[in-house]
Amino acid sequence: MLLTMTSERDDLIDALDKQRGFLRHAVSGLTDEQAAARTTVSELCLGGIVKHVTRVEERWANFIVNGPSAIGGMDEAAYAAHAASFRMEAGETLADILARYDAAVQRTEELIRSLPSLDVDHPLPEAPWFEPGARWSARRALIHVLAETAQHSGHADILREALDGQKTMG
């Protein structure tokens, strides 16, 4: 049996693409109204989940390039923006949210391929959920994006099943 060896960067992109595919499947064929619908007792909606994952990917890509200032502090406005990232607001469309997601995905893949090293690191911004003085490499930030995408694609699968019975797997 011949094994094909891939680079760490290819592996990261492949793993991200797999989870992104699950997320996209969860929203495929939806109307804007369906994408904005809350199908559980939570505030989550399918379009909001894609919007949130996009925001996460954009912010961590910016962190990799620009350091902690790309994420900023956690003031009242930041908490409000975080909460809003889980909702589809009036006038937002699923098509627009997916277009922004596609742009974030493309930028992340270009970043993964072009970074001189995945070991480049920056200090994390001050936040209650980060260890004081901690630093994350580009690799660690990308693994975080992968984990967020996987977690939220699972949430999206549950919401979609509650909406119309469609399942990503099974």
NUVOKE-681764 format. One line per 4 residues: their letters; for each residue x, y, z of N, C-alpha, C, O. Coordinates in Angstrom, 2 decimals. Example, Ala and Ser with C-alpha at 12.3 -4.5 7.8 and 13.67 -1.06 7.14 Angstrom:
BEGIN
AS = 13.19:-5.69:7.80:12.30:-4.50:7.80:13.20:-3.30:7.80:14.24:-3.32:8.46 | 12.85:-2.25:7.08:13.67:-1.06:7.14:12.90:0.03:7.87:13.41:1.14:8.04
This chain:
BEGIN
MLLT = 0.84:-1.17:0.00:0.00:0.00:0.00:0.89:1.24:0.00:1.76:1.39:0.86 | 0.66:2.10:-0.94:1.43:3.34:-1.06:0.70:4.45:-0.33:-0.46:4.74:-0.61 | 1.38:5.08:0.60:0.80:6.20:1.34:1.21:7.51:0.69:2.36:7.69:0.30 | 0.27:8.41:0.58:0.57:9.73:0.07:0.81:10.64:1.26:-0.06:10.79:2.11
MTSE = 1.96:11.24:1.31:2.29:12.15:2.40:1.87:13.56:1.99:2.12:14.00:0.87 | 1.26:14.25:2.91:0.87:15.62:2.65:1.55:16.52:3.67:2.02:16.07:4.71 | 1.61:17.77:3.35:2.22:18.70:4.28:1.23:19.08:5.37:0.02:18.89:5.23 | 1.76:19.60:6.43:0.92:20.06:7.54:-0.09:21.09:7.05:-1.24:21.10:7.48
RDDL = 0.33:21.95:6.16:-0.56:22.98:5.63:-1.71:22.36:4.83:-2.86:22.79:4.96 | -1.39:21.37:4.02:-2.45:20.68:3.27:-3.41:19.97:4.21:-4.62:19.96:3.99 | -2.86:19.38:5.27:-3.70:18.70:6.26:-4.64:19.69:6.96:-5.81:19.39:7.16 | -4.13:20.86:7.32:-4.97:21.88:7.94:-6.09:22.31:7.01:-7.25:22.39:7.42
IDAL = -5.75:22.58:5.77:-6.76:23.01:4.80:-7.78:21.91:4.58:-8.98:22.19:4.51 | -7.33:20.67:4.46:-8.25:19.55:4.26:-9.20:19.39:5.45:-10.40:19.20:5.26 | -8.67:19.47:6.67:-9.51:19.34:7.86:-10.52:20.48:7.95:-11.68:20.26:8.27 | -10.07:21.70:7.67:-10.98:22.84:7.66:-12.06:22.66:6.60:-13.24:22.90:6.86
DKQR = -11.66:22.25:5.40:-12.63:22.07:4.32:-13.69:21.03:4.66:-14.86:21.19:4.30 | -13.30:19.97:5.34:-14.27:18.94:5.72:-15.34:19.53:6.65:-16.53:19.31:6.43 | -14.92:20.27:7.66:-15.87:20.87:8.59:-16.70:21.96:7.92:-17.89:22.12:8.20 | -16.06:22.72:7.04:-16.80:23.75:6.30:-17.87:23.10:5.43:-18.96:23.66:5.27
GFLR = -17.57:21.95:4.88:-18.55:21.23:4.06:-19.76:20.82:4.87:-20.89:20.91:4.39 | -19.53:20.36:6.10:-20.66:20.01:6.98:-21.51:21.24:7.26:-22.74:21.17:7.23 | -20.86:22.36:7.53:-21.59:23.60:7.80:-22.40:24.04:6.58:-23.57:24.40:6.70 | -21.78:24.01:5.42:-22.48:24.41:4.19:-23.66:23.47:3.91:-24.72:23.91:3.47
HAVS = -23.48:22.19:4.16:-24.56:21.23:3.93:-25.76:21.56:4.83:-26.91:21.44:4.41 | -25.47:21.98:6.04:-26.55:22.29:6.98:-27.41:23.47:6.53:-28.57:23.57:6.93 | -26.86:24.35:5.70:-27.64:25.51:5.24:-28.04:25.41:3.78:-28.65:26.33:3.24 | -27.70:24.31:3.13:-27.98:24.21:1.69:-29.49:24.18:1.43:-30.25:23.50:2.11
GLTD = -29.89:24.95:0.43:-31.27:24.96:0.00:-32.23:25.75:0.86:-33.44:25.68:0.65 | -31.73:26.49:1.84:-32.60:27.24:2.73:-32.99:28.59:2.15:-32.23:29.21:1.40 | -34.17:29.03:2.50:-34.57:30.41:2.21:-33.99:31.29:3.31:-33.51:30.79:4.33 | -34.02:32.60:3.10:-33.56:33.52:4.13:-34.38:33.38:5.40:-33.85:33.47:6.51
EQAA = -35.67:33.16:5.25:-36.54:33.01:6.41:-36.17:31.76:7.21:-36.12:31.80:8.44 | -35.91:30.67:6.51:-35.52:29.45:7.20:-34.16:29.63:7.89:-33.97:29.18:9.02 | -33.23:30.29:7.20:-31.90:30.50:7.77:-31.95:31.38:9.01:-31.08:31.26:9.88 | -32.94:32.25:9.11:-33.07:33.15:10.25:-33.93:32.58:11.37:-34.00:33.15:12.45
ARTT = -34.59:31.46:11.11:-35.52:30.89:12.08:-34.78:30.28:13.28:-33.74:29.65:13.12 | -35.34:30.49:14.46:-34.85:29.84:15.67:-35.64:28.55:15.83:-36.86:28.58:16.01 | -34.95:27.42:15.76:-35.64:26.13:15.81:-35.51:25.45:17.17:-36.06:24.36:17.37 | -34.81:26.07:18.09:-34.68:25.54:19.44:-34.92:26.70:20.41:-35.20:27.82:19.98
VSEL = -34.81:26.44:21.69:-35.03:27.49:22.67:-33.87:28.49:22.72:-34.00:29.55:23.34 | -32.76:28.18:22.07:-31.61:29.09:22.08:-31.84:30.23:21.10:-32.83:30.25:20.36 | -30.93:31.18:21.11:-30.96:32.32:20.19:-30.40:31.95:18.81:-30.49:32.74:17.87 | -29.84:30.76:18.69:-29.14:30.38:17.47:-30.07:30.19:16.28:-31.19:29.69:16.42
CLGG = -29.58:30.60:15.12:-30.23:30.30:13.85:-29.14:29.87:12.88:-27.96:30.16:13.11 | -29.51:29.21:11.82:-28.51:28.66:10.90:-27.68:29.75:10.23:-26.46:29.63:10.16 | -28.34:30.79:9.75:-27.58:31.89:9.14:-26.65:32.56:10.13:-25.54:32.96:9.79 | -27.11:32.68:11.37:-26.28:33.27:12.41:-25.06:32.44:12.72:-23.98:32.98:13.00
IVKH = -25.20:31.14:12.68:-24.04:30.27:12.93:-22.99:30.48:11.85:-21.80:30.59:12.16 | -23.41:30.53:10.59:-22.44:30.77:9.51:-21.80:32.15:9.69:-20.60:32.31:9.51 | -22.61:33.12:10.04:-22.12:34.48:10.27:-21.09:34.49:11.41:-20.05:35.15:11.30 | -21.36:33.76:12.48:-20.44:33.69:13.61:-19.13:32.99:13.21:-18.05:33.48:13.53
VTRV = -19.22:31.87:12.54:-18.02:31.15:12.13:-17.18:32.02:11.20:-15.95:31.99:11.26 | -17.83:32.78:10.35:-17.12:33.71:9.47:-16.35:34.73:10.30:-15.17:34.99:10.07 | -17.03:35.30:11.27:-16.40:36.32:12.13:-15.21:35.73:12.88:-14.16:36.37:12.98 | -15.37:34.53:13.39:-14.27:33.86:14.09:-13.08:33.68:13.15:-11.94:34.00:13.50
EERW = -13.35:33.17:11.96:-12.25:32.92:11.01:-11.56:34.22:10.60:-10.34:34.27:10.52 | -12.34:35.26:10.34:-11.76:36.55:9.97:-10.88:37.10:11.09:-9.76:37.56:10.84 | -11.38:37.06:12.30:-10.64:37.63:13.43:-9.34:36.88:13.71:-8.32:37.51:13.99 | -9.36:35.54:13.63:-8.13:34.80:13.90:-7.14:34.92:12.76:-5.93:34.91:12.99
ANFI = -7.62:35.04:11.53:-6.70:35.31:10.41:-6.04:36.68:10.62:-4.84:36.84:10.39 | -6.83:37.65:11.04:-6.27:38.97:11.32:-5.28:38.91:12.47:-4.26:39.60:12.44 | -5.56:38.10:13.49:-4.64:37.92:14.61:-3.31:37.37:14.11:-2.25:37.85:14.52 | -3.37:36.37:13.24:-2.14:35.76:12.73:-1.26:36.81:12.04:-0.04:36.79:12.17
VNGP = -1.90:37.72:11.33:-1.16:38.74:10.58:-0.78:39.93:11.45:0.34:40.42:11.38 | -1.72:40.40:12.28:-1.54:41.67:12.98:-1.40:41.59:14.49:-1.15:42.61:15.14 | -1.54:40.42:15.07:-1.41:40.29:16.51:-2.69:40.62:17.26:-3.76:40.70:16.66 | -2.58:40.82:18.58:-3.76:40.94:19.43:-4.65:42.14:19.12:-5.84:42.11:19.42
SAIG = -4.11:43.19:18.53:-4.94:44.35:18.21:-6.04:43.99:17.22:-7.06:44.68:17.15 | -5.85:42.93:16.45:-6.86:42.49:15.47:-8.11:41.96:16.16:-9.20:41.98:15.58 | -7.96:41.50:17.38:-9.10:40.97:18.12:-9.68:42.05:19.02:-10.90:42.13:19.20 | -8.83:42.86:19.58:-9.29:43.96:20.41:-9.69:43.52:21.79:-9.61:42.35:22.14
GMDE = -10.13:44.49:22.57:-10.54:44.24:23.95:-11.97:43.76:24.02:-12.69:43.71:23.02 | -12.37:43.41:25.22:-13.73:42.92:25.44:-14.51:43.93:26.26:-14.66:43.79:27.48 | -14.99:44.96:25.58:-15.85:45.94:26.23:-17.31:45.63:25.90:-17.60:44.62:25.26 | -18.21:46.49:26.32:-19.63:46.26:26.10:-19.97:46.13:24.61:-20.78:45.28:24.22
AAYA = -19.35:46.95:23.78:-19.60:46.88:22.33:-19.11:45.56:21.75:-19.76:45.00:20.86 | -17.98:45.07:22.24:-17.46:43.80:21.75:-18.38:42.64:22.12:-18.61:41.75:21.31 | -18.91:42.66:23.33:-19.85:41.62:23.75:-21.13:41.68:22.91:-21.67:40.64:22.54 | -21.60:42.89:22.61:-22.80:43.05:21.78:-22.55:42.54:20.36:-23.40:41.87:19.78
AHAA = -21.38:42.84:19.81:-21.03:42.36:18.47:-20.94:40.83:18.44:-21.35:40.19:17.47 | -20.39:40.28:19.50:-20.30:38.81:19.60:-21.70:38.20:19.61:-21.96:37.24:18.87 | -22.59:38.73:20.42:-23.96:38.20:20.49:-24.67:38.36:19.15:-25.39:37.46:18.71 | -24.48:39.49:18.49:-25.12:39.74:17.19:-24.60:38.81:16.11:-25.29:38.55:15.12
SFRM = -23.39:38.31:16.30:-22.82:37.43:15.26:-23.57:36.11:15.15:-23.38:35.37:14.18 | -24.40:35.79:16.14:-25.17:34.55:16.10:-26.56:34.73:15.50:-27.31:33.76:15.38 | -26.90:35.95:15.12:-28.24:36.23:14.58:-28.15:36.75:13.16:-27.16:37.36:12.75 | -29.21:36.51:12.41:-29.38:37.19:11.13:-30.20:38.44:11.42:-31.32:38.35:11.93
EAGE = -29.66:39.57:11.10:-30.35:40.84:11.34:-31.25:41.15:10.14:-31.10:40.57:9.07 | -32.18:42.07:10.34:-33.08:42.49:9.25:-32.24:42.95:8.07:-31.29:43.72:8.22 | -32.60:42.49:6.89:-31.90:42.86:5.67:-30.73:41.96:5.30:-30.24:42.03:4.17 | -30.29:41.11:6.22:-29.21:40.18:5.88:-29.78:39.00:5.12:-30.89:38.53:5.40
TLAD = -29.03:38.52:4.16:-29.45:37.34:3.40:-28.44:36.23:3.58:-27.26:36.47:3.85 | -28.91:35.01:3.44:-28.02:33.87:3.53:-26.97:33.93:2.43:-25.81:33.59:2.65 | -27.38:34.35:1.24:-26.43:34.46:0.13:-25.29:35.42:0.46:-24.13:35.12:0.18 | -25.61:36.55:1.06:-24.57:37.52:1.44:-23.67:36.97:2.55:-22.46:37.16:2.52
ILAR = -24.28:36.29:3.51:-23.51:35.69:4.60:-22.56:34.63:4.04:-21.39:34.57:4.44 | -23.04:33.80:3.13:-22.18:32.78:2.53:-21.09:33.38:1.66:-19.98:32.85:1.61 | -21.38:34.48:0.98:-20.35:35.15:0.16:-19.23:35.67:1.07:-18.05:35.54:0.73 | -19.59:36.24:2.20:-18.57:36.71:3.15:-17.78:35.53:3.71:-16.57:35.62:3.91
YDAA = -18.49:34.43:3.97:-17.80:33.23:4.45:-16.80:32.74:3.41:-15.67:32.40:3.76 | -17.21:32.69:2.16:-16.31:32.26:1.08:-15.06:33.13:1.03:-13.95:32.62:0.84 | -15.23:34.44:1.20:-14.08:35.35:1.19:-13.16:35.07:2.37:-11.93:35.08:2.22 | -13.72:34.81:3.53:-12.91:34.49:4.71:-12.15:33.19:4.51:-10.97:33.09:4.85
VQRT = -12.83:32.20:3.95:-12.21:30.90:3.68:-11.03:31.07:2.72:-9.95:30.53:2.95 | -11.25:31.80:1.65:-10.19:32.01:0.66:-8.99:32.72:1.29:-7.84:32.35:1.05 | -9.27:33.73:2.10:-8.17:34.45:2.75:-7.40:33.54:3.69:-6.17:33.57:3.72 | -8.10:32.72:4.47:-7.43:31.82:5.39:-6.56:30.82:4.63:-5.42:30.56:5.03
EELI = -7.08:30.27:3.56:-6.28:29.31:2.78:-5.04:29.96:2.19:-3.97:29.37:2.18 | -5.19:31.18:1.69:-4.02:31.90:1.16:-3.01:32.15:2.26:-1.80:32.05:2.04 | -3.49:32.49:3.44:-2.62:32.73:4.58:-1.88:31.45:4.97:-0.67:31.48:5.19 | -2.59:30.34:5.05:-1.96:29.07:5.40:-0.85:28.74:4.41:0.23:28.30:4.81
RSLP = -1.10:28.95:3.14:-0.11:28.62:2.11:1.06:29.60:2.05:2.15:29.23:1.63 | 0.84:30.85:2.46:1.86:31.87:2.26:2.68:32.22:3.49:3.73:32.86:3.36 | 2.24:31.84:4.67:3.01:32.18:5.87:4.41:31.57:5.79:4.56:30.41:5.41 | 5.41:32.34:6.15:6.76:31.77:6.16:6.89:30.58:7.11:7.64:29.65:6.87
SLDV = 6.11:30.65:8.22:6.14:29.57:9.20:4.82:29.58:9.97:4.27:30.64:10.25 | 4.33:28.40:10.31:3.14:28.30:11.17:3.50:28.52:12.63:2.63:28.55:13.49 | 4.79:28.69:12.91:5.26:28.93:14.27:5.21:30.41:14.66:5.39:30.74:15.83 | 4.98:31.30:13.69:4.89:32.72:14.03:3.83:32.87:15.12:2.76:32.27:15.04
DHPL = 4.14:33.67:16.14:3.19:33.78:17.25:3.04:35.22:17.72:3.85:36.09:17.42 | 1.95:35.42:18.47:1.64:36.73:19.05:1.07:36.50:20.45:0.53:35.43:20.74 | 1.19:37.51:21.30:0.50:37.40:22.58:-1.00:37.47:22.36:-1.48:38.16:21.46 | -1.74:36.75:23.19:-3.19:36.82:23.13:-3.66:38.13:23.76:-3.01:38.66:24.66
PEAP = -4.79:38.64:23.30:-5.32:39.84:23.95:-5.79:39.50:25.36:-6.03:38.34:25.69 | -5.90:40.50:26.18:-6.40:40.27:27.54:-7.88:39.98:27.47:-8.67:40.75:26.92 | -8.25:38.84:28.04:-9.66:38.42:28.12:-9.75:37.38:29.23:-8.78:36.66:29.49 | -10.90:37.29:29.88:-11.04:36.36:31.00:-10.80:34.90:30.62:-10.44:34.10:31.49
WFEP = -10.98:34.54:29.36:-10.85:33.13:28.95:-9.46:32.79:28.43:-9.20:31.64:28.06 | -8.55:33.77:28.38:-7.17:33.50:27.98:-6.27:33.57:29.20:-6.43:34.43:30.07 | -5.31:32.66:29.25:-4.32:32.69:30.32:-3.49:33.96:30.19:-3.01:34.27:29.09 | -3.31:34.69:31.26:-2.51:35.92:31.19:-1.10:35.62:30.66:-0.44:34.69:31.11
GARW = -0.67:36.42:29.72:0.67:36.28:29.15:0.82:35.19:28.10:1.93:34.99:27.59 | -0.25:34.49:27.77:-0.17:33.39:26.80:0.08:33.94:25.39:-0.28:35.07:25.07 | 0.69:33.11:24.57:0.94:33.41:23.17:0.40:32.26:22.34:0.44:31.10:22.75 | -0.11:32.58:21.17:-0.56:31.54:20.24:0.18:31.68:18.93:0.36:32.78:18.40
SARR = 0.61:30.54:18.43:1.21:30.49:17.10:0.09:30.54:16.05:-1.09:30.37:16.37 | 0.49:30.76:14.81:-0.48:30.69:13.71:-1.13:29.31:13.70:-2.33:29.18:13.50 | -0.33:28.29:13.93:-0.85:26.91:13.96:-1.95:26.78:15.02:-3.01:26.22:14.74 | -1.70:27.29:16.21:-2.68:27.19:17.31:-3.95:27.97:16.98:-5.06:27.51:17.26
ALIH = -3.81:29.13:16.39:-4.97:29.92:16.00:-5.78:29.19:14.93:-7.01:29.21:14.96 | -5.12:28.54:13.99:-5.81:27.79:12.94:-6.51:26.56:13.51:-7.60:26.20:13.07 | -5.88:25.91:14.47:-6.53:24.77:15.13:-7.77:25.25:15.88:-8.78:24.55:15.93 | -7.70:26.43:16.45:-8.87:27.02:17.11:-9.99:27.27:16.10:-11.16:26.99:16.39
VLAE = -9.66:27.79:14.93:-10.66:28.00:13.88:-11.28:26.65:13.49:-12.49:26.56:13.31 | -10.47:25.63:13.35:-10.96:24.30:13.02:-11.93:23.80:14.10:-13.00:23.28:13.78 | -11.56:23.96:15.37:-12.42:23.50:16.46:-13.74:24.28:16.48:-14.80:23.69:16.67 | -13.67:25.58:16.29:-14.90:26.40:16.26:-15.80:25.98:15.11:-17.02:25.86:15.27
TAQH = -15.20:25.75:13.94:-15.99:25.35:12.78:-16.65:24.01:13.01:-17.82:23.82:12.68 | -15.91:23.07:13.58:-16.47:21.74:13.87:-17.59:21.83:14.89:-18.65:21.24:14.70 | -17.37:22.57:15.96:-18.39:22.69:17.00:-19.66:23.31:16.43:-20.76:22.82:16.68 | -19.50:24.38:15.67:-20.68:25.07:15.17:-21.33:24.36:13.99:-22.52:24.55:13.74
SGHA = -20.59:23.55:13.26:-21.25:22.75:12.22:-22.13:21.69:12.88:-23.17:21.32:12.33 | -21.73:21.21:14.05:-22.59:20.30:14.82:-23.85:21.00:15.31:-24.94:20.43:15.24 | -23.70:22.22:15.81:-24.87:23.00:16.21:-25.80:23.20:15.01:-27.02:23.04:15.13 | -25.22:23.53:13.86:-26.02:23.77:12.66:-26.78:22.51:12.25:-27.92:22.58:11.81
DILR = -26.15:21.36:12.39:-26.80:20.10:12.05:-28.04:19.88:12.92:-29.09:19.46:12.42 | -27.93:20.18:14.20:-29.08:20.03:15.11:-30.19:21.00:14.73:-31.36:20.62:14.68 | -29.82:22.25:14.46:-30.83:23.24:14.09:-31.52:22.88:12.79:-32.74:23.04:12.65 | -30.76:22.38:11.82:-31.35:22.00:10.54:-32.29:20.81:10.71:-33.36:20.77:10.11
EALD = -31.89:19.84:11.52:-32.76:18.70:11.75:-34.07:19.14:12.42:-35.14:18.63:12.10 | -33.98:20.10:13.34:-35.18:20.61:13.99:-36.06:21.40:13.01:-37.28:21.45:13.17 | -35.43:22.00:12.00:-36.17:22.79:11.02:-36.97:21.92:10.06:-38.16:22.14:9.87 | -36.29:20.93:9.45:-36.98:20.15:8.41:-36.58:18.68:8.35:-36.94:17.98:7.40
GQKT = -35.83:18.22:9.34:-35.46:16.82:9.38:-34.18:16.46:8.64:-33.70:15.34:8.76 | -33.61:17.39:7.87:-32.36:17.08:7.14:-31.22:16.90:8.12:-31.11:17.63:9.11 | -30.37:15.91:7.84:-29.20:15.63:8.66:-27.97:15.70:7.78:-28.01:15.36:6.60 | -26.86:16.17:8.38:-25.61:16.19:7.67:-25.07:14.77:7.50:-24.60:14.39:6.43
MG = -25.16:14.00:8.58:-24.70:12.61:8.54:-25.74:11.74:9.19:-26.46:12.18:10.09 | -25.83:10.50:8.72:-26.72:9.53:9.35:-28.12:9.50:8.85:-28.93:8.71:9.33
